[in-house]
């Protein structure tokens, strides 16, 4: 007779409860979800190994920032449930770069457009299919509701909800986890200038062209020259007019002098350091675009 069979039913049940309790307490998913709530995020659960809600649940509509409510969900669905967070109203967005296939490679798409981003100092999560989720804060005054959510093949901006580490996904018969790199989400950087311009190029109604459509019209750009940059849109407008002048073939020095003049006419001018940084970034991008034949 084994030691287990010698035990009374009450003892056996107690052992099972203890095992469940240990798994529950040691669950990376529960620990991480509580940390996310402490950071101010609302958390929801997904079926183990998927991005799908549990049957009978409301998915992201069940998102909560109440630890007790979330603990009840884990008790109901399992301590290893995948976790997601709500992005809406947090000030965060996610740059989703897919690398599923050669025809859907976001990094290749960015490079072809003349953009070679540096993610060394960003908040990043590697996805199970070898893609990346880069977390950014939305700059003050930038209307995230009017962006192009799919500006390039393999490049998407996610603004509503997102699955996060340590969640896993079943890929080719095996479970592969999301991996977090860098700082906590609440310490993410602002969206960079190249990304702001990229997602601001939204086709207008009735425009069937497949190319990028400028955020500002030619008329609006020349109004900037007359009146300066608009507070709340200064960085975007500086980026836009810098690129516009350089694409016209205006000599770099002259283009910079025009941008500097526009800034001086603004009610709240940008600092010289900001102008230099924006113009240099746009110049480098345009140079890469020309060298790449784009």
Residue pairs with C-beta under 8 A, 6 or more apart in sequence:
4 12
7 15
23 79
24 30
24 74
24 75
24 79
27 74
27 79
27 80
28 166
29 74
29 79
29 80
29 81
29 82
29 83
29 166
29 167
30 71
30 74
30 79
32 83
32 164
32 165
32 166
33 43
33 70
33 74
33 83
34 67
34 70
36 43
36 83
36 85
36 164
36 185
37 43
37 64
37 65
37 66
37 67
37 70
39 184
39 185
39 186
40 65
40 90
40 186
41 65
41 85
41 86
41 90
41 185
42 63
42 64
42 65
42 85
42 86
43 63
43 64
43 65
43 70
43 83
43 84
43 85
43 86
44 53
44 59
44 60
44 61
44 62
44 63
44 64
44 83
44 84
44 85
44 86
44 161
45 53
45 54
45 57
45 62
45 70
45 73
45 74
45 77
45 81
45 82
45 83
45 84
46 52
46 53
46 54
46 59
46 81
46 82
46 83
46 84
46 163
46 167
47 53
47 54
47 55
47 77
47 81
47 82
48 78
48 80
48 81
48 82
48 168
49 82
49 168
49 169
49 170
49 175
50 82
50 169
50 170
51 82
51 84
51 163
51 169
52 59
53 59
53 60
54 77
54 81
57 73
57 77
60 84
60 86
60 160
60 161
62 73
63 84
63 85
63 86
63 161
64 70
64 73
73 81
74 81
82 163
82 167
82 168
82 169
83 163
83 164
83 167
84 161
84 162
84 163
84 164
84 167
85 161
85 162
85 164
85 185
86 160
86 161
87 93
87 94
87 158
87 159
87 160
87 161
87 162
88 159
88 160
88 161
91 137
91 138
92 135
92 136
92 137
92 138
92 185
92 188
93 135
93 136
93 137
93 138
93 144
93 157
93 158
93 159
93 191
94 133
94 134
94 135
94 136
94 157
94 158
94 159
94 162
95 132
95 133
95 134
95 135
95 136
95 155
95 156
95 157
95 195
96 106
96 131
96 132
96 133
96 155
96 156
96 157
96 158
97 106
97 107
97 110
97 131
97 132
97 133
97 134
97 154
97 155
98 104
98 105
98 106
98 129
98 131
98 154
98 155
98 156
99 105
99 106
99 107
99 129
99 130
99 131
99 132
99 154
100 129
100 130
100 131
100 154
102 108
103 153
104 153
104 154
105 153
105 154
106 131
106 132
106 152
106 153
106 154
106 155
107 154
108 154
109 152
109 153
109 154
109 155
110 116
110 117
110 152
110 155
111 292
112 292
112 294
113 152
113 198
113 289
113 294
114 285
114 286
114 288
114 289
114 292
114 294
115 194
115 198
115 285
115 288
116 288
117 192
117 194
117 195
119 132
119 134
121 182
121 189
122 134
122 135
122 136
122 182
122 188
122 189
123 134
123 135
123 181
123 182
123 183
123 184
123 185
123 187
123 188
123 189
124 132
124 133
124 134
124 135
124 180
124 181
124 182
125 132
125 133
125 135
125 164
125 165
125 178
125 179
125 180
125 181
126 132
126 133
126 178
126 179
126 181
127 133
127 169
127 178
128 168
128 169
128 171
128 176
128 177
128 178
129 169
129 171
129 176
133 158
133 162
133 164
133 178
135 185
135 188
136 188
136 189
136 190
136 191
136 192
136 195
137 188
137 189
137 190
137 191
138 144
138 190
138 191
139 190
139 191
139 196
139 235
140 232
141 231
141 232
141 233
142 191
142 196
142 233
142 236
144 159
146 202
147 157
147 159
147 199
147 200
147 202
148 157
148 198
148 199
148 200
148 201
148 202
148 203
149 156
149 157
149 158
149 159
149 199
150 156
150 157
151 157
151 198
151 199
151 201
151 212
152 198
155 198
157 199
163 169
163 178
164 178
164 180
165 177
165 178
165 179
165 180
166 177
166 178
166 180
167 177
167 178
168 175
168 176
168 177
168 178
169 175
169 176
169 177
169 178
170 176
193 235
193 239
193 278
193 281
193 282
194 281
194 285
196 235
196 236
196 239
197 215
197 236
197 239
197 240
197 243
198 212
200 215
200 236
201 212
201 213
201 214
201 215
202 213
202 215
203 209
203 213
204 213
207 213
214 240
214 244
215 236
215 240
216 224
216 237
216 240
216 241
218 244
221 240
221 241
221 244
224 230
224 237
224 241
224 262
225 241
225 258
225 261
225 262
226 265
227 265
228 262
228 263
228 264
228 265
228 266
228 267
228 269
229 237
229 238
229 262
229 263
229 266
229 269
229 270
230 237
230 266
231 266
231 267
231 268
234 263
234 266
234 268
234 270
235 270
235 274
235 278
238 259
238 262
238 263
238 270
238 274
238 275
238 278
238 279
239 278
239 281
239 282
241 258
241 259
241 262
242 255
242 259
242 278
242 279
242 282
242 283
243 282
243 285
243 286
245 255
245 258
245 259
246 252
246 255
246 282
246 283
246 286
247 286
250 258
252 283
255 279
256 279
259 275
259 279
260 275
263 269
263 270
263 275
270 278
